[in-house]
């Protein structure tokens, strides 16, 4: 009987934790800044949530930026928990070294 009760309590605890851990990922181009709309989805972002960017901290989001955002559903809205600015590279890569990348026959310096 103890084992059955312990098993039931464990399963209930796992289910409760799984419900709290619902997270989604949205990747796309910023369509609008106020309100923040990425890939056609309106996202609420807390004021104190920093934008993680290869260019360093303090970067502002602008229309046309490409973002990867972790969100959680909250009351019918999507609330951002992490915002990462990314720079997609499209084109033939000729050479990649720790210091630079040759992209479309042009040398591009790497950050970091």
N, C-alpha and C positions, 0 to 999 in steps of 0.2 A: 504494500500500500504506500509506503514511504517513497519507493522508487517511482511509482505511478504519479504521485503528487509532485515529486521533484521534476519529473519529465514534463508534466503539464506546465509547471511554473517556468521551466527553461524555455519551452516553446513559446509561451506568452511573452516572455522577455525578449526573445529573438524577433518575434513579430512586431513588438512595439518599437524596437530599435530599427528594424527594416523600414517601418513607416516614416520614421524621422529622417532616414538617410536618403530620401528621394532627391536625386540631383540630375539635372539635364545639362547638356552642352550645346551651345549655339555658336556656330562659326559663320561669319559672313562680313559683308561690307556695311558700314554705318550709313543708313538712309536718312536719319534725322537725329539731332543731338538733344533737342528738348521737345518732346520726350525722347529718350534714347530708343531708337528703333534699329535693330540689326536683323538682316535677312527677313524683313517683313514682320518681325516680332517686337512688340513693345516691352521694354525691360526697365524695371525700377532699379536704380543703383543708389545705394546709400552715399551720402555726401563724403563720408570719411573713407570710402573704399578706394584704394589707390589703383592706378592703371600700371600694370607691370609692363615695361617696355624695354627693348634692347637699347634705346636711347637714354635710359635712366629714369629716375623718378620725377614726378611733377609734370608729366606729359598730359596735355589736354586732348580729349577726344574730339575729332572733327569729322565732318561728312566725307566719306570716301575712305576712311581708315578701315583696315581689316582687323577684326577682333575675334578672339576666342573667349567665350564667356561661360562660366559655370553658374547656373541658376538653380533656384529651388522654387517650386510652386508654392504660393502662399496666398490663400484667399482669392483664387482665380487670377492672380497676377504672377508674373515671373520676376523674382528678386535676385539680383546678381550677388554672388558670394565671392567671385574672383573675375577680374578682367585682365586679359593678356592681349597686348597689341602685337600683331605679327606682320611680317613683311614677306608676302609670297613672292617667290622668284619663278618667273615663267620664261623658258627659253633653254637653249642648249648650253649645258655646263661643259666647258672644255677642261678646266683644271681647278681643283680645290686644295688649298693649303691652309695651315692655321692662320696665316696673315691675310690672304686674299683669295678671291674667287674670280675666274675668268668666265664671264657670262656674256653671250652674244658678241664674242670677240673683244670685249672690253674688260679691263681689270677693275674689280670692285674691292675695296678694302673691307675686311670683316671687323665688326665690333665685338669686343670681348675676347 
